[in-house]
Amino acid sequence: MLQEDAYLKFLTEHRLTQNQYLLLHLVYKKRPDLISLYKETFPSGDNTMIGEYFTKDLFDKGFLETAKNGNIQITRKFLDIFINKHTASEEIFDIYPTHFVKDSVAIPLSAMDRNVFANLYDIAIGSSIAEHLEVIEDIKYGIQKEMLNIGIDKFLKSKYWMVLRPKRLENQIKERIQTSRDHEF
């Protein structure tokens, strides 16, 4: 699932209902069992999960299409909101500090199996591109402010970016205020 801000932005930007998003997400995750459960629990009367009108709307907006085999599939338009977990993890490893020096001893920080990291990170950010981009900014801020002296495994498991983010956002606000004051007459 996307983070709340990105989720709501996606819904409002594309004028979708939560049920439409749920259908898209379940098709993306290849969960026909859950689609069937939803249809049994909340029957639409027309043998669709969310009703013909809302299903047609997803086709009209380019989120669903009929594959050559006749099955319904999601399009790139929906897939593009999700990140490739291996690409994302490589981007993290590219910027994460490799070591931290304490008492003249270099302590490794990025020693973790990349495949394990990719799988755990994908779960932690809900496959969200928007959240991944925020984590990248959080890491850059942490490096700039010398606040990243923990191993990448602890960074991930503790979701340490959630400690850095409020400080980064507060700092951005202060910088904007200062910049606006600098431009006053």
N, CA, C and O of each residue as an XYZ file, in Angstrom:
740
protein
N       0.832     -1.173      0.000
C       0.000      0.000      0.000
C       0.881      1.243      0.000
O       1.975      1.234      0.565
N       0.418      2.278     -0.614
C       1.137      3.530     -0.627
C       1.036      4.223      0.722
O       0.149      3.918      1.519
N       1.930      5.136      0.971
C       1.830      5.956      2.169
C       0.609      6.862      2.010
O       0.191      7.155      0.890
N       0.046      7.299      3.120
C      -1.218      8.031      3.096
C      -1.197      9.250      2.176
O      -2.125      9.453      1.393
N      -0.145     10.060      2.267
C      -0.086     11.268      1.441
C      -0.083     10.919     -0.041
O      -0.841     11.489     -0.826
N       0.773      9.982     -0.414
C       0.875      9.591     -1.817
C      -0.412      8.905     -2.280
O      -0.861      9.104     -3.409
N      -0.991      8.108     -1.409
C      -2.234      7.397     -1.731
C      -3.362      8.383     -2.026
O      -4.040      8.280     -3.048
N      -3.552      9.332     -1.121
C      -4.627     10.307     -1.307
C      -4.358     11.190     -2.531
O      -5.279     11.508     -3.283
N      -3.121     11.577     -2.722
C      -2.778     12.382     -3.893
C      -3.101     11.610     -5.172
O      -3.655     12.170     -6.118
N      -2.750     10.321     -5.194
C      -3.032      9.487     -6.355
C      -4.536      9.405     -6.617
O      -4.982      9.555     -7.755
N      -5.317      9.166     -5.556
C      -6.768      9.074     -5.710
C      -7.358     10.375     -6.235
O      -8.160     10.362     -7.169
N      -6.967     11.492     -5.643
C      -7.568     12.770     -6.048
C      -7.080     13.207     -7.423
O      -7.850     13.744     -8.219
N      -5.809     12.978     -7.698
C      -5.255     13.363     -9.003
C      -5.953     12.627    -10.145
O      -6.190     13.203    -11.207
N      -6.278     11.364     -9.926
C      -6.888     10.552    -10.977
C      -8.396     10.372    -10.800
O      -9.053      9.680    -11.578
N      -8.927     11.016     -9.754
C     -10.355     10.965     -9.469
C     -10.855      9.518     -9.400
O     -11.791      9.120    -10.094
N     -10.180      8.740     -8.522
C     -10.533      7.339     -8.294
C     -11.114      7.175     -6.899
O     -10.808      7.944     -5.988
N     -11.953      6.165     -6.748
C     -12.458      5.827     -5.426
C     -11.477      4.853     -4.760
O     -10.609      4.271     -5.412
N     -11.642      4.698     -3.455
C     -10.813      3.729     -2.735
C     -11.052      2.316     -3.267
O     -10.119      1.517     -3.355
N     -12.295      2.011     -3.620
C     -12.602      0.685     -4.148
C     -11.936      0.453     -5.504
O     -11.496     -0.658     -5.801
N     -11.861      1.491     -6.319
C     -11.169      1.348     -7.592
C      -9.685      1.068     -7.361
O      -9.091      0.208     -8.012
N      -9.103      1.809     -6.424
C      -7.690      1.565     -6.109
C      -7.501      0.139     -5.583
O      -6.552     -0.549     -5.960
N      -8.414     -0.297     -4.707
C      -8.315     -1.636     -4.149
C      -8.344     -2.677     -5.258
O      -7.549     -3.617     -5.236
N      -9.229     -2.534     -6.213
C      -9.282     -3.471     -7.339
C      -7.962     -3.468     -8.096
O      -7.409     -4.530     -8.382
N      -7.457     -2.296     -8.422
C      -6.183     -2.203     -9.140
C      -5.061     -2.868     -8.348
O      -4.243     -3.601     -8.903
N      -5.037     -2.605     -7.055
C      -3.982     -3.158     -6.205
C      -4.070     -4.687     -6.134
O      -3.048     -5.372     -6.183
N      -5.271     -5.210     -6.021
C      -5.437     -6.666     -5.956
C      -5.091     -7.335     -7.290
O      -4.547     -8.439     -7.308
N      -5.401     -6.681     -8.385
C      -5.000     -7.210     -9.694
C      -3.471     -7.169     -9.806
O      -2.853     -8.120    -10.285
N      -2.865     -6.056     -9.357
C      -1.405     -5.914     -9.362
C      -0.737     -7.018     -8.544
O       0.261     -7.597     -8.971
N      -1.293     -7.304     -7.370
C      -0.719     -8.323     -6.477
C      -1.135     -9.742     -6.866
O      -0.745    -10.713     -6.218
N      -1.932     -9.850     -7.934
C      -2.410    -11.151     -8.411
C      -3.128    -11.917     -7.296
O      -2.747    -13.030     -6.933
N      -4.181    -11.281     -6.765
C      -4.942    -11.852     -5.651
C      -6.414    -12.046     -6.033
O      -7.288    -11.386     -5.472
N      -6.694    -12.940     -6.977
C      -8.101    -13.187     -7.332
C      -8.901    -13.742     -6.157
O     -10.119    -13.571     -6.099
N      -8.223    -14.405     -5.224
C      -8.915    -14.919     -4.039
C      -9.525    -13.779     -3.220
O     -10.643    -13.894     -2.719
N      -8.783    -12.688     -3.091
C      -9.295    -11.545     -2.329
C     -10.358    -10.779     -3.110
O     -11.286    -10.222     -2.523
N     -10.222    -10.754     -4.424
C     -11.259    -10.128     -5.250
C     -12.562    -10.903     -5.083
O     -13.629    -10.307     -4.940
N     -12.473    -12.239     -5.102
C     -13.666    -13.077     -4.906
C     -14.276    -12.867     -3.530
O     -15.495    -12.759     -3.393
N     -13.428    -12.810     -2.512
C     -13.915    -12.580     -1.149
C     -14.652    -11.243     -1.059
O     -15.717    -11.160     -0.447
N     -14.091    -10.207     -1.661
C     -14.716     -8.887     -1.644
C     -16.072     -8.940     -2.351
O     -17.061     -8.396     -1.861
N     -16.102     -9.606     -3.513
C     -17.345     -9.708     -4.277
C     -18.420    -10.467     -3.492
O     -19.600    -10.122     -3.567
N     -18.018    -11.499     -2.739
C     -18.976    -12.249     -1.928
C     -19.484    -11.403     -0.766
O     -20.670    -11.438     -0.441
N     -18.596    -10.649     -0.147
C     -18.960     -9.850      1.022
C     -19.767     -8.613      0.638
O     -20.705     -8.235      1.340
N     -19.403     -7.989     -0.469
C     -20.066     -6.765     -0.934
C     -20.528     -6.958     -2.385
O     -19.938     -6.380     -3.298
N     -21.560     -7.751     -2.605
C     -21.991     -8.022     -3.989
C     -22.440     -6.746     -4.698
O     -23.192     -5.939     -4.150
N     -21.962     -6.587     -5.925
C     -22.298     -5.388     -6.697
C     -23.555     -5.590     -7.536
O     -24.123     -4.630     -8.057
N     -23.984     -6.845     -7.665
C     -25.191     -7.110     -8.446
C     -24.912     -7.363     -9.910
O     -25.809     -7.774    -10.646
N     -23.684     -7.125    -10.351
C     -23.368     -7.335    -11.765
C     -22.119     -8.229    -11.947
O     -21.501     -8.229    -13.011
N     -21.771     -8.970    -10.922
C     -20.650     -9.912    -10.930
C     -19.287     -9.240    -11.119
O     -18.323     -9.888    -11.527
N     -19.212     -7.955    -10.824
C     -17.910     -7.285    -10.803
C     -17.597     -6.944     -9.349
O     -18.475     -6.985     -8.487
N     -16.349     -6.612     -9.092
C     -15.970     -6.294     -7.711
C     -16.528     -4.947     -7.267
O     -16.979     -4.797     -6.132
N     -16.494     -3.979     -8.164
C     -16.841     -2.611     -7.765
C     -17.984     -2.019     -8.582
O     -18.286     -0.833     -8.452
N     -18.611     -2.815     -9.404
C     -19.699     -2.319    -10.248
C     -19.199     -1.963    -11.640
O     -18.054     -1.548    -11.823
N     -20.074     -2.134    -12.607
C     -19.702     -1.904    -14.012
C     -19.256     -0.468    -14.265
O     -18.283     -0.234    -14.982
N     -19.959      0.487    -13.682
C     -19.627      1.902    -13.910
C     -18.184      2.197    -13.505
O     -17.426      2.782    -14.279
N     -17.805      1.789    -12.286
C     -16.463      2.089    -11.785
C     -15.393      1.256    -12.487
O     -14.262      1.711    -12.654
N     -15.746      0.042    -12.897
C     -14.801     -0.783    -13.650
C     -14.560     -0.162    -15.026
O     -13.418     -0.053    -15.472
N     -15.648      0.247    -15.697
C     -15.513      0.897    -17.009
C     -14.682      2.173    -16.886
O     -13.880      2.487    -17.765
N     -14.880      2.903    -15.793
C     -14.115      4.126    -15.554
C     -12.611      3.833    -15.525
O     -11.818      4.619    -16.042
N     -12.218      2.708    -14.926
C     -10.799      2.340    -14.888
C     -10.264      2.033    -16.286
O      -9.117      2.353    -16.598
N     -11.094      1.413    -17.127
C     -10.702      1.183    -18.521
C     -10.591      2.514    -19.257
O      -9.618      2.754    -19.972
N     -11.588      3.376    -19.081
C     -11.611      4.673    -19.764
C     -10.421      5.547    -19.372
O      -9.892      6.291    -20.198
N     -10.004      5.454    -18.115
C      -8.879      6.262    -17.633
C      -7.528      5.617    -17.922
O      -6.484      6.192    -17.616
N      -7.549      4.431    -18.506
C      -6.301      3.790    -18.916
C      -5.573      3.015    -17.829
O      -4.376      2.756    -17.949
N      -6.281      2.641    -16.771
C      -5.649      1.853    -15.711
C      -5.817      0.354    -15.930
O      -4.998     -0.438    -15.464
N      -6.876     -0.038    -16.637
C      -7.117     -1.439    -16.940
C      -7.221     -1.616    -18.445
O      -7.615     -0.704    -19.172
N      -6.859     -2.811    -18.894
C      -7.017     -3.170    -20.299
C      -7.275     -4.670    -20.372
O      -7.017     -5.411    -19.424
N      -7.787     -5.092    -21.514
C      -8.013     -6.513    -21.728
C      -6.802     -7.066    -22.465
O      -6.429     -6.569    -23.528
N      -6.193     -8.096    -21.894
C      -5.023     -8.735    -22.505
C      -5.459     -9.587    -23.692
O      -6.650     -9.835    -23.877
N      -4.505    -10.030    -24.486
C      -4.799    -10.854    -25.658
C      -5.504    -12.151    -25.282
O      -6.294    -12.685    -26.061
N      -5.213    -12.656    -24.080
C      -5.854    -13.897    -23.637
C      -7.245    -13.663    -23.058
O      -7.899    -14.611    -22.622
N      -7.707    -12.405    -23.050
C      -9.037    -12.081    -22.562
C      -9.097    -11.693    -21.101
O     -10.145    -11.253    -20.625
N      -8.000    -11.844    -20.375
C      -7.968    -11.465    -18.961
C      -7.804     -9.956    -18.805
O      -7.240     -9.283    -19.667
N      -8.299     -9.453    -17.708
C      -8.117     -8.041    -17.385
C      -6.737     -7.877    -16.759
O      -6.326     -8.679    -15.920
N      -6.032     -6.839    -17.173
C      -4.724     -6.559    -16.590
C      -4.567     -5.062    -16.360
O      -5.221     -4.238    -16.999
N      -3.678     -4.740    -15.428
C      -3.409     -3.331    -15.169
C      -2.392     -2.831    -16.193
O      -1.644     -3.609    -16.787
N      -2.385     -1.524    -16.380
C      -1.491     -0.918    -17.370
C      -0.299     -0.262    -16.683
O      -0.238     -0.193    -15.455
N       0.636      0.215    -17.479
C       1.807      0.926    -16.965
C       1.383      2.130    -16.134
O       2.072      2.508    -15.186
N       0.269      2.722    -16.479
C      -0.197      3.912    -15.761
C      -0.317      3.631    -14.268
O      -0.010      4.498    -13.450
N      -0.761      2.428    -13.903
C      -0.839      2.065    -12.489
C       0.492      1.502    -12.008
O       0.926      1.806    -10.897
N       1.130      0.700    -12.814
C       2.398      0.077    -12.410
C       3.478      1.101    -12.092
O       4.348      0.852    -11.257
N       3.426      2.238    -12.748
C       4.465      3.246    -12.572
C       4.474      3.894    -11.188
O       5.410      4.625    -10.866
N       3.460      3.647    -10.366
C       3.493      4.193     -9.005
C       4.273      3.284     -8.054
O       4.530      3.650     -6.907
N       4.647      2.097     -8.540
C       5.398      1.158     -7.719
C       6.849      1.116     -8.169
O       7.156      1.297     -9.347
N       7.720      0.879     -7.230
C       9.151      0.891     -7.496
C       9.670     -0.516     -7.736
O       9.131     -1.488     -7.208
N      10.714     -0.614     -8.532
C      11.443     -1.871     -8.666
C      12.335     -1.984     -7.440
O      13.210     -1.146     -7.224
N      12.114     -3.017     -6.639
C      12.802     -3.110     -5.345
C      14.320     -3.214     -5.493
O      15.053     -2.738     -4.626
N      14.801     -3.825     -6.570
C      16.250     -3.963     -6.740
C      16.889     -2.639     -7.173
O      17.983     -2.287     -6.733
N      16.188     -1.925     -8.036
C      16.674     -0.602     -8.441
C      16.702      0.329     -7.230
O      17.672      1.056     -7.018
N      15.630      0.298     -6.439
C      15.550      1.150     -5.248
C      16.663      0.826     -4.265
O      17.299      1.733     -3.728
N      16.903     -0.458     -4.025
C      17.944     -0.813     -3.052
C      19.322     -0.398     -3.558
O      20.163      0.022     -2.764
N      19.566     -0.504     -4.848
C      20.853     -0.052     -5.392
C      21.007      1.455     -5.208
O      22.098      1.932     -4.896
N      19.933      2.198     -5.397
C      19.988      3.644     -5.189
C      20.317      3.979     -3.740
O      21.054      4.927     -3.471
N      19.777      3.210     -2.816
C      20.081      3.419     -1.393
C      21.548      3.096     -1.121
O      22.255      3.887     -0.498
N      21.999      1.943     -1.584
C      23.392      1.541     -1.353
C      24.374      2.513     -1.997
O      25.472      2.714     -1.477
N      23.993      3.124     -3.129
C      24.873      4.083     -3.797
C      25.132      5.325     -2.956
O      26.210      5.913     -3.048
N      24.161      5.739     -2.133
C      24.353      6.966     -1.367
C      24.608      6.732      0.114
O      25.116      7.622      0.796
N      24.264      5.542      0.628
C      24.421      5.293      2.063
C      25.906      5.245      2.418
O      26.695      4.653      1.683
N      26.294      5.857      3.530
C      27.716      5.840      3.915
C      28.233      4.399      4.058
O      27.559      3.530      4.611
N      29.429      4.179      3.551
C      29.996      2.826      3.610
C      30.611      2.519      4.965
O      30.685      1.363      5.381
N      31.057      3.582      5.654
C      31.668      3.364      6.961
C      31.552      4.625      7.820
O      31.225      5.711      7.342
N      31.833      4.430      9.091
C      31.815      5.507     10.068
C      33.102      5.370     10.873
O      33.439      4.273     11.319
N      33.818      6.465     11.063
C      35.083      6.406     11.796
C      34.849      6.808     13.249
O      34.342      7.890     13.545
N      35.235      5.898     14.144
C      35.116      6.156     15.572
C      36.419      5.709     16.228
O      36.838      4.561     16.078
N      37.052      6.622     16.954
C      38.326      6.338     17.618
C      39.346      5.769     16.629
O      40.036      4.793     16.926
N      39.430      6.387     15.460
C      40.359      6.000     14.393
C      40.099      4.608     13.822
O      40.969      4.036     13.164
N      38.923      4.065     14.066
C      38.569      2.757     13.529
C      37.381      2.935     12.582
O      36.372      3.543     12.940
N      37.518      2.394     11.369
C      36.434      2.465     10.395
C      35.429      1.348     10.664
O      35.765      0.166     10.586
N      34.210      1.729     10.976
C      33.144      0.772     11.260
C      32.266      0.681     10.011
O      31.700      1.683      9.575
N      32.152     -0.529      9.430
C      31.339     -0.654      8.208
C      29.853     -0.408      8.490
O      29.310     -0.862      9.498
N      29.216      0.321      7.576
C      27.795      0.647      7.747
C      26.902     -0.004      6.692
O      25.704     -0.183      6.914
N      27.473     -0.351      5.567
C      26.621     -0.857      4.485
C      26.831     -2.346      4.229
O      26.710     -2.810      3.095
N      27.143     -3.083      5.272
C      27.341     -4.525      5.145
C      26.018     -5.248      5.369
O      25.637     -5.534      6.504
N      25.322     -5.539      4.272
C      24.071     -6.288      4.337
C      23.827     -6.901      2.975
O      24.128     -6.283      1.954
N      23.295     -8.091      2.944
C      22.961     -8.736      1.680
C      21.963     -7.857      0.926
O      20.919     -7.492      1.467
N      22.281     -7.525     -0.305
C      21.448     -6.589     -1.067
C      20.082     -7.159     -1.424
O      19.102     -6.417     -1.495
N      20.008     -8.449     -1.647
C      18.702     -9.054     -1.947
C      17.791     -9.041     -0.721
O      16.598     -8.759     -0.824
N      18.364     -9.348      0.428
C      17.586     -9.291      1.669
C      17.129     -7.855      1.909
O      15.970     -7.610      2.246
N      18.050     -6.910      1.731
C      17.700     -5.495      1.894
C      16.567     -5.117      0.948
O      15.596     -4.483      1.361
N      16.687     -5.508     -0.334
C      15.676     -5.145     -1.333
C      14.292     -5.632     -0.918
O      13.315     -4.891     -1.024
N      14.205     -6.864     -0.450
C      12.909     -7.423     -0.055
C      12.332     -6.711      1.162
O      11.150     -6.367      1.180
N      13.163     -6.489      2.179
C      12.690     -5.823      3.398
C      12.351     -4.354      3.137
O      11.367     -3.835      3.663
N      13.169     -3.693      2.324
C      12.940     -2.283      2.018
C      11.640     -2.112      1.236
O      10.869     -1.188      1.499
N      11.400     -2.993      0.285
C      10.181     -2.932     -0.512
C       8.954     -3.014      0.386
O       7.983     -2.287      0.181
N       8.994     -3.889      1.372
C       7.891     -4.019      2.326
C       7.785     -2.748      3.179
O       6.692     -2.231      3.407
N       8.929     -2.257      3.640
C       8.940     -1.094      4.537
C       8.350      0.154      3.890
O       7.697      0.953      4.562
N       8.575      0.326      2.594
C       8.062      1.525      1.919
C       6.799      1.245      1.114
O       6.296      2.124      0.415
N       6.294      0.032      1.212
C       5.062     -0.302      0.504
C       5.180     -0.217     -0.995
O       4.195      0.062     -1.680
N       6.378     -0.455     -1.524
C       6.653     -0.408     -2.965
C       6.414      0.973     -3.570
O       6.323      1.102     -4.790
N       6.313      1.983     -2.751
C       5.951      3.325     -3.206
C       7.152      4.107     -3.724
O       8.145      4.281     -3.018
N       7.051      4.570     -4.949
C       8.093      5.426     -5.517
C       8.189      6.724     -4.714
O       9.285      7.195     -4.409
N       7.040      7.292     -4.377
C       7.030      8.559     -3.633
C       7.755      8.411     -2.295
O       8.549      9.273     -1.919
N       7.486      7.330     -1.587
C       8.144      7.122     -0.294
C       9.639      6.879     -0.485
O      10.448      7.355      0.310
N      10.007      6.150     -1.519
C      11.426      5.899     -1.798
C      12.165      7.220     -2.022
O      13.265      7.419     -1.506
N      11.559      8.107     -2.788
C      12.201      9.399     -3.051
C      12.366     10.207     -1.765
O      13.356     10.919     -1.598
N      11.398     10.096     -0.863
C      11.520     10.764      0.441
C      12.661     10.156      1.258
O      13.422     10.885      1.893
N      12.785      8.829      1.248
C      13.859      8.155      1.985
C      15.221      8.600      1.447
O      16.150      8.824      2.223
N      15.339      8.727      0.138
C      16.592      9.212     -0.466
C      16.945     10.586      0.095
O      18.088     10.838      0.477
N      15.950     11.471      0.141
C      16.190     12.815      0.681
C      16.534     12.762      2.164
O      17.365     13.535      2.640
N      15.899     11.855      2.892
C      16.201     11.694      4.320
C      17.650     11.251      4.516
O      18.340     11.753      5.404
N      18.109     10.317      3.693
C      19.492      9.842      3.794
C      20.464     10.975      3.473
O      21.448     11.168      4.188
N      20.198     11.717      2.411
C      21.072     12.842      2.054
C      21.155     13.847      3.198
O      22.227     14.366      3.509
N      20.009     14.112      3.816
C      19.982     15.033      4.954
C      20.802     14.454      6.106
O      21.600     15.164      6.717
N      20.610     13.180      6.401
C      21.348     12.524      7.477
C      22.846     12.564      7.255
O      23.610     12.748      8.203
N      23.275     12.394      6.013
C      24.707     12.474      5.676
C      25.203     13.898      5.881
O      26.239     14.121      6.507
N      24.452     14.863      5.346
C      24.835     16.275      5.451
C      24.978     16.706      6.908
O      25.897     17.447      7.256
N      24.068     16.242      7.749
C      24.079     16.647      9.159
C      24.860     15.668     10.051
O      24.833     15.772     11.277
N      25.554     14.717      9.410
C      26.357     13.710     10.116
C      25.534     12.955     11.159
O      25.959     12.772     12.300
N      24.350     12.525     10.737
C      23.442     11.821     11.630
C      23.293     10.341     11.273
O      22.465      9.642     11.857
N      24.096      9.861     10.312
C      23.998      8.462      9.905
C      25.240      7.701     10.334
O      26.220      7.621      9.594
N      25.190      7.155     11.512
C      26.315      6.368     12.010
C      25.851      4.983     12.467
O      26.457      4.369     13.345
N      24.768      4.507     11.854
C      24.273      3.162     12.153
C      24.330      2.322     10.881
O      24.287      2.851      9.770
N      24.426      1.031     11.059
C      24.465      0.135      9.918
C      23.186      0.206      9.110
O      22.118      0.527      9.631
N      23.308     -0.097      7.842
C      22.156     -0.020      6.943
C      21.064     -1.000      7.364
O      19.881     -0.747      7.133
N      21.451     -2.115      7.980
C      20.443     -3.069      8.458
C      19.608     -2.468      9.585
O      18.390     -2.641      9.613
N      20.253     -1.763     10.510
C      19.513     -1.105     11.595
C      18.715      0.079     11.055
O      17.602      0.341     11.511
N      19.281      0.789     10.092
C      18.576      1.893      9.446
C      17.252      1.400      8.877
O      16.212      2.040      9.036
N      17.308      0.254      8.214
C      16.123     -0.315      7.580
C      15.139     -0.856      8.609
O      13.956     -0.520      8.576
N      15.618     -1.684      9.511
C      14.722     -2.352     10.458
C      14.056     -1.371     11.426
O      12.935     -1.605     11.878
N      14.740     -0.283     11.739
C      14.155      0.715     12.642
C      13.396      1.806     11.893
O      12.769      2.669     12.509
N      13.454      1.764     10.562
C      12.890      2.831      9.722
C      13.425      4.185     10.193
O      12.671      5.130     10.425
N      14.728      4.243     10.324
C      15.392      5.434     10.859
C      15.105      6.693     10.045
O      15.235      7.808     10.551
N      14.718      6.512      8.794
C      14.365      7.689      7.985
C      13.201      8.447      8.605
O      13.044      9.646      8.374
N      12.377      7.748      9.398
C      11.257      8.423     10.041
C      11.715      9.289     11.210
O      10.962     10.140     11.685
N      12.932      9.079     11.672
C      13.542      9.962     12.674
C      14.137     11.178     11.965
O      14.038     12.305     12.450
N      14.756     10.929     10.810
C      15.399     12.007     10.063
C      14.390     12.941      9.384
O      14.609     14.150      9.309
N      13.304     12.380      8.900
C      12.368     13.162      8.081
C      11.811     14.398      8.772
O      11.847     15.478      8.181
N      11.294     14.293     10.005
C      10.766     15.515     10.633
C      11.829     16.592     10.777
O      11.539     17.779     10.633
N      13.056     16.183     11.062
C      14.145     17.151     11.186
C      14.467     17.770      9.834
O      14.728     18.969      9.741
N      14.449     16.953      8.789
C      14.714     17.461      7.433
C      13.633     18.441      7.022
O      13.934     19.516      6.502
N      12.386     18.084      7.248
C      11.282     18.963      6.854
C      11.274     20.261      7.653
O      10.995     21.332      7.114
N      11.581     20.156      8.936
C      11.678     21.357      9.767
C      12.800     22.262      9.260
O      12.650     23.483      9.203
N      13.907     21.656      8.900
C      15.042     22.406      8.370
C      14.676     23.093      7.052
O      15.077     24.232      6.813
N      13.913     22.403      6.194
C      13.485     22.999      4.926
C      12.597     24.214      5.165
O      12.710     25.223      4.468
N      11.723     24.111      6.144
C      10.837     25.237      6.465
C      11.662     26.426      6.944
O      11.432     27.559      6.523
N      12.622     26.161      7.825
C      13.484     27.243      8.320
C      14.266     27.889      7.185
O      14.422     29.109      7.149
N      14.758     27.068      6.255
C      15.504     27.609      5.113
C      14.609     28.462      4.230
O      15.047     29.506      3.746
N      13.359     28.044      4.006
C      12.425     28.825      3.193
C      12.114     30.161      3.855
O      12.058     31.199      3.196
N      11.911     30.116      5.174
C      11.625     31.351      5.905
C      12.806     32.301      5.797
O      12.626     33.492      5.542
N      14.008     31.782      5.988
C      15.215     32.605      5.902
C      15.386     33.177      4.501
O      15.745     34.344      4.345
N      15.132     32.366      3.488
C      15.249     32.821      2.105
C      14.233     33.925      1.818
O      14.557     34.919      1.168
N      12.997     33.745      2.305
C      11.996     34.780      2.073
C      12.340     36.061      2.799
O      12.049     37.147      2.298
N      12.954     35.963      3.969
C      13.377     37.156      4.701
C      14.530     37.844      3.977
O      14.609     39.073      3.956
N      15.412     37.063      3.391
C      16.531     37.628      2.649
C      16.085     38.407      1.430
O      16.787     39.309      0.973
N      14.899     38.058      0.890
C      14.405     38.702     -0.306
C      13.473     39.876     -0.011
O      13.001     40.546     -0.929
N      13.211     40.121      1.271
C      12.352     41.247      1.627
C      13.165     42.548      1.475
O      14.396     42.533      1.511
N      12.471     43.631      1.312
C      13.139     44.927      1.144
C      13.658     45.444      2.443
O      14.249     46.523      2.487
